[in-house]
Amino acid sequence: MLREILLIGLVGVLCMSCGGTKPKKEEHVPAAPPRAPERDLRPVIVAFGDSLTAGAGVDPDGNYPAKLQAKIDAGGYEYRVVNAGVSGETSAQGLNRIASVIALRPAIVIVEFGGNDGLRGMPAEATRRNLSEIVNRLRSAGSKVVIAGMQIPPNYGPLYTSSFRNIFPDVARKHDADLIPFFLDGVGGRPELNQDDGIHPTAEGYEIIVENVWKVLEALL
């Protein structure tokens, strides 16, 4: 009888220890929604041009728009540089995509076209008309414009090289735009600052080009 009483008591203790309390249900805390990326509200500077702007043959941080952004940041200016360069483009092709540049609502546009026109021997007057229309449409949209002056090698003949060189100051005067007299000043014709094709600058060459741009651009910032 005593043995049965002890067994009954032992069973009761085991039952209490195994099922006496229910485990606490974990409280679900919803994860915080991801934060939307902040919009970059800095005014936009568009580098608009051909392969000399796109930076053909150099790393993305070696082209002139990237180096210009670094110089702007170092100077404490609040602007965002957008590289809108497309390799191989002529002034006519640049004009065809002007709407995409205007859509960015840029404060300043650096227009670098004409080199491919000249190397292909296109009529200087056609290049002049295209650049004039590009600048006119940008100015009408409220952007300040900087024109990058270009030159071609003398083997194209004195008449054509002179007509081509005069395009850029003429367009700048007509539309009251700022002018970089020669975009490749200090770089063109120097093998050590150009790639093997003799046309496109190296990253070191672009350092000099940024200084050419900066001499005109800084006053507009």
PAFIRO-263616 format. One record per residue (C-alpha): x, y, z; residue in three letters; residue number from 0. Coordinates in Angstrom, 3 decimals. Each point is the difference from the previous one (the first is absolute). Example, Ala and Ser with C-alpha at 12.3 -4.5 7.8 and 13.67 -1.06 7.14 Angstrom:
<sites>
<site u="12.300" v="-4.500" w="7.800" rest="ALA" nr="0"/>
<site u="1.370" v="3.440" w="-0.660" rest="SER" nr="1"/>
</sites>
This chain:
<sites>
<site u="0.000" v="0.000" w="0.000" rest="MET" nr="0"/>
<site u="2.811" v="2.374" w="0.895" rest="LEU" nr="1"/>
<site u="1.771" v="-0.927" w="-3.217" rest="ARG" nr="2"/>
<site u="-3.108" v="0.923" w="-2.054" rest="GLU" nr="3"/>
<site u="-0.339" v="3.350" w="1.743" rest="ILE" nr="4"/>
<site u="3.631" v="0.846" w="-0.747" rest="LEU" nr="5"/>
<site u="-0.409" v="-0.898" w="-3.695" rest="LEU" nr="6"/>
<site u="-3.122" v="2.172" w="-0.309" rest="ILE" nr="7"/>
<site u="1.853" v="2.960" w="1.581" rest="GLY" nr="8"/>
<site u="2.983" v="-0.434" w="-2.309" rest="LEU" nr="9"/>
<site u="-2.224" v="0.009" w="-3.105" rest="VAL" nr="10"/>
<site u="-1.659" v="3.235" w="1.183" rest="GLY" nr="11"/>
<site u="3.325" v="1.757" w="0.449" rest="VAL" nr="12"/>
<site u="1.134" v="-1.037" w="-3.498" rest="LEU" nr="13"/>
<site u="-3.249" v="1.274" w="-1.544" rest="CYS" nr="14"/>
<site u="0.357" v="3.379" w="1.689" rest="MET" nr="15"/>
<site u="3.611" v="0.396" w="-1.148" rest="SER" nr="16"/>
<site u="-0.717" v="-0.966" w="-3.624" rest="CYS" nr="17"/>
<site u="-3.251" v="1.833" w="-0.786" rest="GLY" nr="18"/>
<site u="-0.643" v="2.461" w="2.742" rest="GLY" nr="19"/>
<site u="0.894" v="3.159" w="-2.026" rest="THR" nr="20"/>
<site u="-0.465" v="0.784" w="-3.657" rest="LYS" nr="21"/>
<site u="2.930" v="1.516" w="-1.922" rest="PRO" nr="22"/>
<site u="-0.328" v="3.743" w="-0.557" rest="LYS" nr="23"/>
<site u="-1.001" v="0.846" w="-3.540" rest="LYS" nr="24"/>
<site u="2.614" v="2.177" w="-1.759" rest="GLU" nr="25"/>
<site u="-1.259" v="3.458" w="-0.895" rest="GLU" nr="26"/>
<site u="0.360" v="0.802" w="-3.721" rest="HIS" nr="27"/>
<site u="1.633" v="3.364" w="-0.660" rest="VAL" nr="28"/>
<site u="-0.348" v="1.025" w="-3.658" rest="PRO" nr="29"/>
<site u="3.260" v="1.011" w="-1.709" rest="ALA" nr="30"/>
<site u="0.398" v="3.679" w="-0.810" rest="ALA" nr="31"/>
<site u="-0.599" v="0.703" w="-3.698" rest="PRO" nr="32"/>
<site u="3.166" v="0.795" w="-1.969" rest="PRO" nr="33"/>
<site u="0.749" v="3.688" w="-0.323" rest="ARG" nr="34"/>
<site u="-0.441" v="1.437" w="-3.456" rest="ALA" nr="35"/>
<site u="3.244" v="1.392" w="-1.409" rest="PRO" nr="36"/>
<site u="0.271" v="3.731" w="0.402" rest="GLU" nr="37"/>
<site u="-0.357" v="2.021" w="-3.183" rest="ARG" nr="38"/>
<site u="3.084" v="1.869" w="-1.119" rest="ASP" nr="39"/>
<site u="-1.290" v="3.561" w="-0.117" rest="LEU" nr="40"/>
<site u="3.267" v="1.631" w="-1.075" rest="ARG" nr="41"/>
<site u="-0.164" v="2.077" w="-3.191" rest="PRO" nr="42"/>
<site u="1.114" v="-1.984" w="-3.038" rest="VAL" nr="43"/>
<site u="2.928" v="0.678" w="-2.299" rest="ILE" nr="44"/>
<site u="-0.242" v="-2.062" w="-3.193" rest="VAL" nr="45"/>
<site u="3.177" v="-0.866" w="-1.887" rest="ALA" nr="46"/>
<site u="-1.522" v="-0.401" w="-3.459" rest="PHE" nr="47"/>
<site u="2.172" v="-1.261" w="-2.825" rest="GLY" nr="48"/>
<site u="1.685" v="-2.828" w="-1.860" rest="ASP" nr="49"/>
<site u="2.764" v="-2.462" w="0.953" rest="SER" nr="50"/>
<site u="2.179" v="2.768" w="1.446" rest="LEU" nr="51"/>
<site u="-2.744" v="0.521" w="2.586" rest="THR" nr="52"/>
<site u="-0.996" v="-3.652" w="0.359" rest="ALA" nr="53"/>
<site u="3.624" v="-0.858" w="0.791" rest="GLY" nr="54"/>
<site u="0.675" v="-2.690" w="-2.595" rest="ALA" nr="55"/>
<site u="2.908" v="-2.203" w="1.021" rest="GLY" nr="56"/>
<site u="0.341" v="1.112" w="3.633" rest="VAL" nr="57"/>
<site u="-1.523" v="-1.308" w="3.223" rest="ASP" nr="58"/>
<site u="-3.304" v="1.587" w="1.107" rest="PRO" nr="59"/>
<site u="1.796" v="2.085" w="2.623" rest="ASP" nr="60"/>
<site u="2.585" v="1.151" w="-2.544" rest="GLY" nr="61"/>
<site u="-2.210" v="1.961" w="-2.392" rest="ASN" nr="62"/>
<site u="-0.378" v="3.756" w="0.224" rest="TYR" nr="63"/>
<site u="-3.570" v="0.097" w="1.447" rest="PRO" nr="64"/>
<site u="1.083" v="-2.272" w="2.879" rest="ALA" nr="65"/>
<site u="3.097" v="2.090" w="0.648" rest="LYS" nr="66"/>
<site u="-2.083" v="3.163" w="-0.245" rest="LEU" nr="67"/>
<site u="-2.383" v="-1.356" w="2.655" rest="GLN" nr="68"/>
<site u="2.972" v="-0.628" w="2.291" rest="ALA" nr="69"/>
<site u="1.247" v="3.563" w="-0.519" rest="LYS" nr="70"/>
<site u="-3.453" v="1.460" w="0.644" rest="ILE" nr="71"/>
<site u="-0.323" v="-2.022" w="3.203" rest="ASP" nr="72"/>
<site u="3.473" v="1.034" w="1.160" rest="ALA" nr="73"/>
<site u="-0.925" v="3.640" w="-0.563" rest="GLY" nr="74"/>
<site u="-3.094" v="-0.320" w="2.163" rest="GLY" nr="75"/>
<site u="-2.471" v="0.612" w="-2.828" rest="TYR" nr="76"/>
<site u="-3.345" v="-1.820" w="0.099" rest="GLU" nr="77"/>
<site u="-0.440" v="-1.256" w="-3.553" rest="TYR" nr="78"/>
<site u="-0.474" v="-3.433" w="-1.575" rest="ARG" nr="79"/>
<site u="1.769" v="-0.737" w="-3.279" rest="VAL" nr="80"/>
<site u="-1.795" v="-2.285" w="-2.470" rest="VAL" nr="81"/>
<site u="2.060" v="-1.579" w="-2.783" rest="ASN" nr="82"/>
<site u="-2.120" v="0.160" w="-3.166" rest="ALA" nr="83"/>
<site u="2.808" v="-0.857" w="-2.403" rest="GLY" nr="84"/>
<site u="-0.541" v="-2.528" w="-2.803" rest="VAL" nr="85"/>
<site u="2.981" v="-1.249" w="-1.971" rest="SER" nr="86"/>
<site u="0.004" v="0.658" w="-3.728" rest="GLY" nr="87"/>
<site u="-2.723" v="2.628" w="-0.033" rest="GLU" nr="88"/>
<site u="-0.065" v="2.955" w="-2.345" rest="THR" nr="89"/>
<site u="-1.614" v="3.341" w="0.738" rest="SER" nr="90"/>
<site u="-3.104" v="-1.150" w="-1.908" rest="ALA" nr="91"/>
<site u="-0.347" v="-3.075" w="2.198" rest="GLN" nr="92"/>
<site u="0.447" v="2.137" w="3.094" rest="GLY" nr="93"/>
<site u="-2.807" v="2.246" w="-1.194" rest="LEU" nr="94"/>
<site u="-2.220" v="-3.058" w="-0.473" rest="ASN" nr="95"/>
<site u="0.215" v="-0.851" w="3.709" rest="ARG" nr="96"/>
<site u="-0.131" v="3.516" w="1.422" rest="ILE" nr="97"/>
<site u="-3.439" v="-0.693" w="1.531" rest="ALA" nr="98"/>
<site u="1.478" v="-2.610" w="2.347" rest="SER" nr="99"/>
<site u="2.478" v="2.573" w="1.292" rest="VAL" nr="100"/>
<site u="-2.646" v="2.680" w="0.463" rest="ILE" nr="101"/>
<site u="-2.083" v="-2.537" w="1.958" rest="ALA" nr="102"/>
<site u="2.722" v="0.017" w="2.684" rest="LEU" nr="103"/>
<site u="-0.700" v="3.722" w="0.565" rest="ARG" nr="104"/>
<site u="3.692" v="0.810" w="0.157" rest="PRO" nr="105"/>
<site u="1.286" v="3.214" w="1.480" rest="ALA" nr="106"/>
<site u="3.049" v="-0.133" w="-2.281" rest="ILE" nr="107"/>
<site u="0.810" v="-2.001" w="-3.133" rest="VAL" nr="108"/>
<site u="3.526" v="-0.405" w="-1.372" rest="ILE" nr="109"/>
<site u="-0.445" v="-0.611" w="-3.740" rest="VAL" nr="110"/>
<site u="2.880" v="-1.921" w="-1.593" rest="GLU" nr="111"/>
<site u="-0.829" v="-0.921" w="-3.591" rest="PHE" nr="112"/>
<site u="1.584" v="0.519" w="-3.386" rest="GLY" nr="113"/>
<site u="3.143" v="-2.103" w="0.181" rest="GLY" nr="114"/>
<site u="-1.562" v="-2.870" w="-1.935" rest="ASN" nr="115"/>
<site u="-1.505" v="2.441" w="-2.482" rest="ASP" nr="116"/>
<site u="3.415" v="1.439" w="-0.735" rest="GLY" nr="117"/>
<site u="1.814" v="-3.325" w="-0.252" rest="LEU" nr="118"/>
<site u="-2.635" v="-1.140" w="-2.528" rest="ARG" nr="119"/>
<site u="0.362" v="3.192" w="-2.002" rest="GLY" nr="120"/>
<site u="-3.616" v="1.047" w="0.471" rest="MET" nr="121"/>
<site u="-0.876" v="3.515" w="-1.173" rest="PRO" nr="122"/>
<site u="0.857" v="2.537" w="2.669" rest="ALA" nr="123"/>
<site u="-3.301" v="1.793" w="-0.569" rest="GLU" nr="124"/>
<site u="-1.979" v="-3.155" w="0.826" rest="ALA" nr="125"/>
<site u="1.904" v="-0.385" w="3.266" rest="THR" nr="126"/>
<site u="-0.612" v="3.658" w="0.765" rest="ARG" nr="127"/>
<site u="-3.762" v="-0.371" w="-0.511" rest="ARG" nr="128"/>
<site u="-0.188" v="-3.101" w="2.196" rest="ASN" nr="129"/>
<site u="1.979" v="1.540" w="2.849" rest="LEU" nr="130"/>
<site u="-1.981" v="3.210" w="-0.260" rest="SER" nr="131"/>
<site u="-3.273" v="-1.898" w="0.324" rest="GLU" nr="132"/>
<site u="1.327" v="-2.074" w="2.929" rest="ILE" nr="133"/>
<site u="1.024" v="3.131" w="1.874" rest="VAL" nr="134"/>
<site u="-3.192" v="1.847" w="-0.899" rest="ASN" nr="135"/>
<site u="-2.208" v="-2.785" w="1.339" rest="ARG" nr="136"/>
<site u="2.021" v="-0.332" w="3.193" rest="LEU" nr="137"/>
<site u="-0.099" v="3.746" w="0.635" rest="ARG" nr="138"/>
<site u="-3.737" v="0.075" w="-0.683" rest="SER" nr="139"/>
<site u="-0.449" v="-2.730" w="2.622" rest="ALA" nr="140"/>
<site u="1.769" v="2.169" w="2.579" rest="GLY" nr="141"/>
<site u="3.458" v="-1.614" w="0.039" rest="SER" nr="142"/>
<site u="3.296" v="1.841" w="-0.045" rest="LYS" nr="143"/>
<site u="2.208" v="-1.314" w="-2.801" rest="VAL" nr="144"/>
<site u="3.740" v="-0.463" w="-0.293" rest="VAL" nr="145"/>
<site u="1.278" v="-0.813" w="-3.503" rest="ILE" nr="146"/>
<site u="3.156" v="-2.065" w="-0.319" rest="ALA" nr="147"/>
<site u="2.045" v="1.346" w="-2.902" rest="GLY" nr="148"/>
<site u="1.561" v="-2.593" w="-2.305" rest="MET" nr="149"/>
<site u="2.697" v="-0.011" w="-2.670" rest="GLN" nr="150"/>
<site u="1.060" v="-2.495" w="-2.646" rest="ILE" nr="151"/>
<site u="3.474" v="-0.893" w="-1.343" rest="PRO" nr="152"/>
<site u="1.498" v="2.338" w="-2.603" rest="PRO" nr="153"/>
<site u="0.132" v="-2.743" w="-2.655" rest="ASN" nr="154"/>
<site u="-3.687" v="0.733" w="-0.717" rest="TYR" nr="155"/>
<site u="1.109" v="3.197" w="-1.712" rest="GLY" nr="156"/>
<site u="0.189" v="3.602" w="1.257" rest="PRO" nr="157"/>
<site u="-3.419" v="1.049" w="-1.271" rest="LEU" nr="158"/>
<site u="-1.908" v="-2.856" w="1.641" rest="TYR" nr="159"/>
<site u="1.994" v="0.035" w="3.249" rest="THR" nr="160"/>
<site u="-0.554" v="3.744" w="0.340" rest="SER" nr="161"/>
<site u="-3.732" v="-0.254" w="-0.761" rest="SER" nr="162"/>
<site u="-0.346" v="-2.853" w="2.467" rest="PHE" nr="163"/>
<site u="1.893" v="1.776" w="2.780" rest="ARG" nr="164"/>
<site u="-2.204" v="3.093" w="-0.354" rest="ASN" nr="165"/>
<site u="-3.244" v="-1.930" w="0.465" rest="ILE" nr="166"/>
<site u="0.227" v="-0.087" w="3.789" rest="PHE" nr="167"/>
<site u="0.722" v="3.668" w="0.840" rest="PRO" nr="168"/>
<site u="-2.575" v="1.045" w="-2.589" rest="ASP" nr="169"/>
<site u="-2.736" v="-2.142" w="1.594" rest="VAL" nr="170"/>
<site u="1.009" v="1.160" w="3.483" rest="ALA" nr="171"/>
<site u="-0.293" v="3.662" w="-1.018" rest="ARG" nr="172"/>
<site u="-3.313" v="-0.537" w="-1.764" rest="LYS" nr="173"/>
<site u="-1.642" v="-1.592" w="3.053" rest="HIS" nr="174"/>
<site u="1.917" v="1.797" w="2.748" rest="ASP" nr="175"/>
<site u="1.454" v="-3.320" w="1.202" rest="ALA" nr="176"/>
<site u="3.301" v="-0.558" w="1.785" rest="ASP" nr="177"/>
<site u="2.895" v="-1.435" w="-1.993" rest="LEU" nr="178"/>
<site u="2.914" v="-2.303" w="0.769" rest="ILE" nr="179"/>
<site u="2.334" v="1.191" w="-2.798" rest="PRO" nr="180"/>
<site u="1.481" v="-3.451" w="-0.633" rest="PHE" nr="181"/>
<site u="-1.249" v="-3.017" w="1.933" rest="PHE" nr="182"/>
<site u="3.193" v="-2.020" w="-0.639" rest="LEU" nr="183"/>
<site u="2.424" v="2.831" w="0.733" rest="ASP" nr="184"/>
<site u="3.201" v="-1.451" w="1.450" rest="GLY" nr="185"/>
<site u="-1.051" v="-3.543" w="-0.911" rest="VAL" nr="186"/>
<site u="-0.534" v="-0.151" w="-3.756" rest="GLY" nr="187"/>
<site u="3.140" v="-1.037" w="-1.859" rest="GLY" nr="188"/>
<site u="1.815" v="-1.255" w="3.124" rest="ARG" nr="189"/>
<site u="0.452" v="-3.796" w="-0.330" rest="PRO" nr="190"/>
<site u="0.686" v="-0.500" w="3.707" rest="GLU" nr="191"/>
<site u="-3.455" v="1.408" w="0.860" rest="LEU" nr="192"/>
<site u="-1.932" v="-1.886" w="-2.675" rest="ASN" nr="193"/>
<site u="-0.896" v="-3.603" w="-0.591" rest="GLN" nr="194"/>
<site u="1.506" v="-1.996" w="-2.852" rest="ASP" nr="195"/>
<site u="-2.545" v="1.371" w="-2.476" rest="ASP" nr="196"/>
<site u="1.419" v="3.497" w="0.499" rest="GLY" nr="197"/>
<site u="-3.527" v="1.393" w="0.411" rest="ILE" nr="198"/>
<site u="-1.347" v="-0.973" w="3.411" rest="HIS" nr="199"/>
<site u="1.709" v="1.280" w="3.145" rest="PRO" nr="200"/>
<site u="1.342" v="-2.186" w="2.774" rest="THR" nr="201"/>
<site u="-1.167" v="0.516" w="3.584" rest="ALA" nr="202"/>
<site u="3.006" v="2.322" w="0.441" rest="GLU" nr="203"/>
<site u="-1.083" v="1.944" w="-3.068" rest="GLY" nr="204"/>
<site u="-3.460" v="0.427" w="1.443" rest="TYR" nr="205"/>
<site u="1.523" v="1.637" w="3.067" rest="GLU" nr="206"/>
<site u="1.157" v="2.842" w="-2.262" rest="ILE" nr="207"/>
<site u="-3.346" v="0.122" w="-1.815" rest="ILE" nr="208"/>
<site u="-1.809" v="0.440" w="3.321" rest="VAL" nr="209"/>
<site u="2.182" v="3.037" w="0.669" rest="GLU" nr="210"/>
<site u="-0.946" v="1.400" w="-3.430" rest="ASN" nr="211"/>
<site u="-3.667" v="-0.464" w="0.879" rest="VAL" nr="212"/>
<site u="0.415" v="1.353" w="3.513" rest="TRP" nr="213"/>
<site u="1.417" v="3.330" w="-1.173" rest="LYS" nr="214"/>
<site u="-3.382" v="0.755" w="-1.564" rest="VAL" nr="215"/>
<site u="-2.383" v="-2.032" w="2.133" rest="LEU" nr="216"/>
<site u="0.963" v="1.169" w="3.488" rest="GLU" nr="217"/>
<site u="-1.402" v="3.498" w="-0.543" rest="ALA" nr="218"/>
<site u="-3.404" v="-1.546" w="-0.782" rest="LEU" nr="219"/>
<site u="-0.256" v="-2.121" w="3.162" rest="LEU" nr="220"/>
</sites>
